[in-house]
């Protein structure tokens, strides 16, 4: 039954995307399918069906290949003893061009485990590749929560840090590289900005001291139609004697002239 159910969901996703002509329609089709997949999270097939072959995903627990099958459980904080009570999304924004489209959203999960109920908000940035049938080629799911000093996001398919990863620890440079309609997402519920508000949000971070976590790895990929970077970031304490705080970070950009990049989305997430 699981194999048949997965096949049915795969056909439904492909059929829906075939008739999704705008970035907003494509984003909604993917999100609807992913929320449905989380509700049946013990079967990894429906979630995997939303991703292109070879896609990579940054999760609250770390980066992995989309084919590994643990995405639904990881983004909803589910374990074998947990019960998902509710899953939804809001704040969908989407944009794109003839080759790729992308969207951001807030995902909300209510989970019961061992008699207690927890609510989680996870923010997603996902890029859909037209050459892959408008499936997700790369995605980042970042956790909205209080920061902790000793967290990390395990990046297993590492590369050397490049210009995109370095933007994540340079707020002034990130602000200057933002597209006019870029979306930026932070670790607090209210840290969300689009267009001019995104630049205003990042401008407010210019005095923060951010550094790459050299004990962890990074991943940066450039293609002819898009580029992305993901890494672990340390936020220096605001007071002497304090602890540096850990974050995961992700940036999605489009290539411009002379090797430049235009950032269309960026996010920072709490680690644990």
Secondary structure, 3 states (H helix, E strand, C coil): CHHHHHHHHHHHHHHHHHCCCCHHHHHHHHHHHHHHHHHCCCCCHHHHCCEEEEEEEEECCEEEEHHHCCHHHHHHCCCCCEEEEEEEEEEEEEEECCCEEEEEEEEEEEEEECCEEEEEEEEEEEEEEHHHCCEEEEEEEEEECCCECCCCCEECCCECCCHHHHHCCCHHHHHHHEEEEEEEECCCCCCEEECHHHHHHHHCCCCCCEEECCCCCEEEEECCCCEEEEEEEEECCCCCCCCCEEEEEEEEEEECHHHCEEEEEEEEEECC
